[in-house]
Amino acid sequence: MPTAPSPGPAPAAFDPGRAWDLHPRVSVRPEPFGALLYHFDTRRLSFLKDRLLLDVVRALDGRPSARAACEHAGVPAGSLPRYERALAALAAGGMLVPRGVDGRAR
C-alpha cells in the first residue's frame, strides 16, 4: 500500500527574540496591497496584506531578531503584537525559518 510522503520537519516555534529569515525557496513579489510570497517546495502562496509587513519581512535579513526587524521597519510599539502574530503565522507555514548560529537559515 502506498504511503504519503513525509511533510518534512515541523516548523520551529516562533520566538520574536530570535533571528529569522525567509526560507531560501520563498520568492517575494511586491504588490500595491503588500506582497505575494510563494514557496517553491510546498507550492504554498501567502499574501502580505500590508506594506509595512513587507518592510518587516525585508528587514529580517541581517537583524538580530524579528522584534529588531519590526523596530527597523517602523512598526509602532502598540502594533507590535499584531506584526509578531503575522510573522508567527508565516513561520508556521514554513515561509520563515530560524537563522542558525552560523548566520544561515535553518
C-alpha positions as CSV (number, residue, x, y, z in Angstrom):
1,M,0.0,0.0,0.0
2,P,1.5,3.4,-0.9
3,T,2.2,5.8,1.8
4,A,2.0,9.6,1.8
5,P,5.3,11.5,1.5
6,S,6.7,12.9,4.8
7,P,5.8,16.6,5.2
8,G,9.4,17.2,6.4
9,P,10.4,18.6,9.8
10,A,7.9,20.6,11.8
11,P,8.4,24.4,11.7
12,A,10.2,25.9,14.7
13,A,8.0,27.6,17.3
14,F,8.1,31.4,16.6
15,D,10.2,33.4,19.0
16,P,10.3,37.2,18.2
17,G,13.5,37.5,20.1
18,R,15.2,35.1,17.7
19,A,16.7,35.9,14.2
20,W,14.5,34.7,11.3
21,D,15.0,34.7,7.5
22,L,12.8,33.9,4.6
23,H,13.1,30.3,3.6
24,P,15.6,30.1,0.8
25,R,12.9,28.6,-1.5
26,V,10.5,31.5,-1.0
27,S,10.1,34.2,-3.6
28,V,8.6,37.7,-2.7
29,R,6.7,39.6,-5.3
30,P,5.7,43.2,-4.1
31,E,2.2,44.3,-4.9
32,P,0.3,47.5,-4.3
33,F,-1.5,45.9,-1.4
34,G,1.6,44.4,0.1
35,A,3.2,41.3,-1.4
36,L,2.8,37.7,-2.5
37,L,5.1,35.0,-1.1
38,Y,5.5,31.8,-3.0
39,H,7.2,28.7,-1.5
40,F,8.6,26.6,-4.4
41,D,8.9,23.4,-2.4
42,T,5.4,23.4,-0.9
43,R,3.6,25.4,-3.6
44,R,2.1,27.5,-0.8
45,L,1.1,31.1,-1.5
46,S,0.8,33.7,1.2
47,F,-0.4,37.2,1.0
48,L,1.1,40.1,2.9
49,K,-1.9,42.5,3.1
50,D,0.2,45.3,4.5
51,R,3.2,47.2,3.0
52,L,4.6,47.6,6.5
53,L,4.6,43.9,6.9
54,L,6.5,43.6,3.7
55,D,9.1,46.1,5.1
56,V,9.4,43.9,8.2
57,V,9.9,40.7,6.2
58,R,12.6,42.5,4.1
59,A,14.2,43.8,7.3
60,L,14.6,40.3,8.8
61,D,17.8,39.9,6.8
62,G,20.7,40.9,8.9
63,R,18.7,41.9,12.0
64,P,19.4,40.1,15.3
65,S,15.7,39.3,15.9
66,A,12.3,39.5,14.4
67,R,11.5,42.2,17.0
68,A,14.5,44.2,15.8
69,A,13.3,43.9,12.2
70,C,9.9,45.3,13.3
71,E,11.6,48.2,15.0
72,H,13.8,48.9,12.0
73,A,10.7,48.8,9.7
74,G,9.0,51.4,11.9
75,V,6.2,49.2,13.5
76,P,4.6,51.3,16.2
77,A,5.0,49.8,19.7
78,G,1.2,49.4,20.1
79,S,1.1,47.4,16.8
80,L,4.0,45.1,17.6
81,P,1.8,42.1,18.9
82,R,-0.2,42.1,15.6
83,Y,3.0,42.0,13.5
84,E,4.5,39.3,15.7
85,R,1.4,37.2,15.2
86,A,1.7,37.7,11.4
87,L,5.3,36.7,11.5
88,A,4.4,33.6,13.6
89,A,1.8,32.6,11.0
90,L,4.5,32.9,8.3
91,A,6.9,30.8,10.3
92,A,4.2,28.2,11.0
93,G,3.6,28.0,7.2
94,G,7.3,27.4,6.5
95,M,7.8,30.8,4.9
96,L,10.2,31.9,7.6
97,V,12.9,29.8,9.1
98,P,15.1,30.5,12.2
99,R,18.6,31.7,11.5
100,G,21.3,29.4,12.8
101,V,24.3,30.3,14.9
102,D,26.3,30.4,11.7
103,G,24.1,33.2,10.3
104,R,22.4,30.9,7.8
105,A,18.7,29.9,7.6
106,R,18.0,26.5,9.2
